[in-house]
Amino acid sequence: MRVTELNRDTAPDAVDAVFAGLSARSRYLRFHSPTPRLTASARRVLVDVDGERHAAVCAHIGGDPVGIARVIRTGECGAEIAVAVVDLWQRRGIGRRLLEELTTIAARMGVAELHGDVLPDNSGMLALVRKVLPGVRLTREADTIQLSYPLAWVTAEITDADLIESLQEI
């Protein structure tokens, strides 16, 4: 398996291939509604990957896209995440690898907190975030489970000057 970061040139083919590999159930779990096809506006959002506001990674097996994870800024410090793995490759570690890579990219982007909405019956995604995001906070809302995961500890950098200053205060 090879994981690559997507850009505006590579995203369209990856989005189309992964969407085509999702069953009706997987599409429902990912988009929270029956989604037999991507609308032009939804596709436009999914392929608008700029690496600063919206980043995405794609897993390839034998050159074929089999999963995508994305992070989209929702404010100055927060970002929403989403993961989709084609049905034939689910539960084989692809989602885990994508989410691990995505947290690294989110930290590089300066994101302090990841969040997302998961349907309560999406046990695969809930298990994945519990494994990859230790300490993730899951909160039941009306029809979804909201996840919240602080990345501040990942993005914070302690310099020698910080250490010296804190020692001088003692």
N, C-alpha and C positions, 0 to 999 in steps of 0.2 A: 504494500500500500504506500502511496505517495500522497502527501498533503501539500497543497500549494495555496498561496494567497491569490485570490481573484482580483481582477481589475475590470474596468469597463469593457475591455476587449474580450476577456476570457469568460466573464460572467454569463453572457446570454446562452452559450452552448451548455454550460454546466447547469444553469437553472432549468433549462428545457429538459435535459437528460435526467436530472434527479426528479423533477416533477413527474415525468413520464414513468419513472420506476416506482412511484408511490401508488399504493392501492387506494380505493375510495376511503377506507378507514384511516389509513395513514395521512391522507390529505385532510380529513376531518380533524384528526388530532393535531396536526400542524397548524392549520388555518382556522380552527374552531368553528367551522361551518362546512357544509357540503361544498366541495370545490371540484367540479368535474373538469374544469379548465381554468387556466390563469387568465384573468381579464387583462386587457392591454395596460391598464393603469397599475395593477398589481405587479405585472411583469416588469414594467418600467421602474418601479420602486426596487424590486429585487435585483435588477441588473445595474442599478446606479451605485456602483461601488467605487468610492474615491479614496479609501484608505485613511481618511481623516475623520469623517462624519459617519461613514458606513464602510465597514470592512467585512470581508467574508473569506473563508477558507473552504477548499474543496478536497475531498478524498478521491483518489483515482486508483482503480485496480485494473491493470492491463490497459491503461489509457482511458478507461471509461469512468466518468464521474459517477460516484456511488453515494455521496453525501455532501452536504453543505452545512456550515455553521456560520452564522452572521452576528455581528454586533452593530447596533445603530444607536448613535448618541441621542439621548432624549432630553438633554439639558447640559449644563456646564460640567457636571460631575458624573452623571448617570448614563447608562446605556442599556438597551434591551437586547437580549440574546434570543436566538432561535436555532434549532438544529433539525435537520431532516436527513434520514438515511433511507435509501431505496429498500423496499421490503426484502429482497433477496439477500441483502447484506446486513440486516438488523441483528443485534445481539451477537456481534462478532468483534466488538472493540472499536468500531469505526467512530461511533458517536463520542466515545470516550476520548479518542485521539483528537477529534475535531474540537471538542470542548476545551481540552487542555491547550491546544494551539490558540484557540480563540481567547482564552484568558490572558495569554502572553501578549497577544496583539492588543487587547483592550488596555492592558497595563501600559504598553508602549504609547497608546493614544492618550494616556493620562486619565482614563476612566477610574473613578473611585468606587463605584458601586454598579454591579450588574443586577438587572432585574428582568422578570419575564412572567408571563401568564401561562399556566399549564392546566389543561383539563384534568379534573380529578381522576378520570379513568385512564389517563395516560401513564400507566404504571412504569413503562419503560423509561420515559423521560424523567419521572420523579426519582427512580432508582439511579439513573445516570447522574443527575445533579447532586444527589446525596454522596455518590462515590467520588466525583471529580471536584466538587466544591465543598470541602469539609466545613461544617458549621453553617451551611446555607440555612437561611430562615424561610420556612414555608408557612404561609398564612392563608387560611381558607377565606375566600371572598364569596360573592354571590354565586357565580357559576364556575369559578376558576380557583386555582391555587396560585397565589402570587409568590414568586421566589425573589429573594433579596440576598445578595452576596457582596460583602465589602471587599474591594480590591486595594483599599488604601494602604494596607501593609505591604502590598506588592509594589506599589508605585512610589512609596516613600523611600527617599534615599538619605541616609545619615552620613554626614561628612565628618572629617576629622575635626573641623572647626566646631561642629555641633557637639561632639564628644568633649572637647576641651572646655567649651562654654558650660556644659552641664556639670563637669567636674569642678569648675571654679565656683559654681553656685553652692556646692556642698560645704 
